[in-house]
Amino acid sequence: MNRRTRVFSIVAGVLAATLIAACSDEATAPSTPALAVAGTRPPTITRCTQPYGTTSGWIGPQGGMLKAGGHTLYVPMGALTARTFITMESPSGNISHVVFGPEGLKFNSNYPAHLVMSYQNCLVAPDATQQVAYTSASLSILETQPSVSDPVTLTVDAKLFHFSDYVILSTYAVAY
């Protein structure tokens, strides 16, 4: 090893040690992350073209299924304790929206119903995640439901513990 290489190695080692020591000191450590952090915007009601659909039927302790306007309600065995006349309506409009009756019907918490909502006719960004939300009659978001979005079938599956109005929400990823 010649003298120039030895001096360069020593200088590089001293600089590296100084840099490591400086970054470990809280006073000189960076206060913000070096890379941008991805986050999400608050969910918004997804814009869709939804045709009108309605259906109704009796569903009891054995379970059952109803379909209206591209959306499907699955009631598993044990979700209801008595036979119940259920209505399902998907009002036409510019959102994916389902209204159930009887209002306030509750399902056994061990056997929630599943609502599979289609977002096939919706304007969604490729990076958007869909979820189902419980809303008031005036479409104010009251609560999001445990949901799983499937971009292949363009559906979102949500657990329902009670009946009311439901819409599809989109959550978009954003970079800061």
C-alpha positions in Angstrom: 0.0 0.0 0.0 1.5 3.3 -1.0 1.5 6.4 1.1 -1.2 8.2 -0.9 -3.6 5.2 -0.5 -2.9 5.0 3.3 -3.6 8.7 3.8 -6.8 8.5 1.8 -8.0 5.5 3.8 -7.3 7.3 7.1 -9.1 10.5 5.9 -12.1 8.5 4.7 -12.3 6.7 8.0 -12.1 9.9 10.1 -14.8 11.5 7.9 -17.1 8.4 8.2 -16.7 8.4 12.0 -17.5 12.1 12.2 -20.6 11.7 10.0 -21.8 8.7 12.1 -21.3 10.6 15.4 -23.0 13.8 14.0 -26.1 11.9 12.9 -26.5 10.1 16.2 -26.7 13.4 18.1 -30.3 14.5 18.4 -29.4 18.1 18.0 -27.9 17.5 14.5 -30.2 14.6 13.3 -32.7 15.6 10.7 -36.1 16.6 12.0 -38.1 15.3 9.0 -37.8 12.1 7.1 -35.6 12.1 4.1 -38.3 10.3 1.9 -41.9 11.3 1.3 -44.4 9.4 3.4 -47.6 8.2 1.7 -50.9 8.8 3.4 -54.6 8.8 2.5 -57.2 11.5 2.0 -60.4 11.2 4.0 -62.8 8.8 2.3 -65.4 10.3 0.0 -68.6 8.9 -1.4 -67.8 7.3 -4.8 -69.4 8.8 -7.9 -71.3 6.1 -9.9 -74.1 5.6 -12.4 -76.5 3.4 -10.6 -79.7 2.1 -12.1 -82.8 1.6 -10.0 -83.3 -1.8 -8.4 -85.5 -3.3 -5.8 -86.3 -6.7 -4.3 -87.8 -8.1 -1.1 -88.3 -11.5 0.5 -88.6 -13.5 3.6 -85.3 -14.6 5.3 -85.2 -16.6 8.5 -82.8 -18.5 10.7 -81.7 -20.7 7.8 -80.3 -17.6 6.0 -80.8 -16.4 2.4 -79.8 -14.0 -0.3 -81.3 -10.9 -2.0 -80.1 -9.0 -5.1 -80.9 -5.5 -6.3 -79.2 -3.2 -8.8 -75.9 -5.1 -9.0 -75.6 -5.5 -5.2 -76.1 -8.7 -3.2 -77.1 -9.3 0.4 -76.0 -12.6 2.0 -77.6 -13.5 5.3 -75.9 -16.5 6.8 -77.6 -19.3 8.8 -78.0 -18.1 12.4 -77.9 -14.3 11.6 -81.6 -14.0 12.3 -83.7 -15.6 15.1 -87.0 -15.3 13.3 -88.4 -15.1 9.8 -88.2 -11.5 8.6 -89.6 -9.7 5.5 -86.6 -7.8 4.1 -86.6 -5.1 1.5 -83.5 -4.0 -0.5 -83.5 -0.9 -2.8 -80.8 0.6 -4.8 -82.0 4.1 -5.8 -81.0 5.4 -9.2 -78.5 8.2 -9.1 -74.9 9.2 -9.1 -73.7 7.2 -6.1 -73.7 3.5 -5.3 -76.4 3.4 -2.6 -78.4 0.6 -0.9 -81.4 1.1 1.5 -82.6 -1.8 3.6 -85.7 -2.4 5.6 -86.9 -3.0 8.2 -84.7 -0.1 9.4 -82.6 -1.0 12.4 -82.9 -4.8 12.0 -80.0 -6.3 13.9 -78.1 -9.5 13.1 -76.5 -11.9 15.5 -73.0 -10.5 16.1 -71.4 -13.9 15.6 -73.1 -14.2 12.1 -73.1 -10.8 10.5 -74.8 -10.4 7.1 -72.6 -9.5 4.1 -73.3 -6.9 1.6 -71.4 -7.2 -1.7 -71.7 -3.8 -3.6 -70.6 -3.4 -7.2 -68.5 -0.4 -8.2 -68.5 -1.5 -11.9 -70.2 1.8 -13.0 -68.2 4.0 -10.7 -65.4 6.6 -11.3 -62.5 5.2 -9.3 -58.8 5.9 -9.4 -56.4 2.9 -9.8 -54.9 3.5 -6.4 -58.3 3.9 -4.7 -59.6 1.5 -2.1 -63.3 1.0 -1.8 -65.2 0.5 1.5 -68.8 0.5 2.6 -70.2 3.1 5.0 -73.4 3.3 7.0 -75.1 6.7 6.4 -78.0 8.7 7.5 -81.0 9.2 5.2 -79.4 12.5 4.1 -76.2 10.5 3.2 -74.0 11.8 6.0 -71.3 9.2 6.8 -72.0 7.7 10.2 -69.7 4.7 10.3 -67.5 2.7 8.0 -68.0 -1.0 7.9 -65.3 -3.8 7.9 -64.9 -4.1 4.1 -62.7 -5.9 1.6 -62.4 -4.4 -1.9 -61.8 -6.7 -4.9 -60.4 -4.7 -7.9 -60.8 -7.8 -10.2 -64.6 -8.2 -9.7 -65.1 -4.5 -9.0 -66.9 -5.3 -5.8 -66.6 -4.5 -2.1 -67.7 -6.9 0.5 -68.8 -5.5 3.9 -70.0 -7.0 7.1 -73.3 -5.7 8.3 -74.5 -5.9 11.9 -77.8 -3.9 11.3 -79.9 -2.5 8.5 -79.9 1.1 7.3 -78.6 3.0 4.3 -75.1 2.1 2.9 -72.9 3.7 0.3 -69.5 3.0 -1.3 -66.6 5.2 -0.2 -63.3 5.7 -2.0 -60.0 6.3 -0.1 -57.2 7.6 -2.3 -53.5 7.3 -1.5 -51.6 10.6 -1.7 -47.9 11.5 -1.5 -46.7 14.3 0.7 
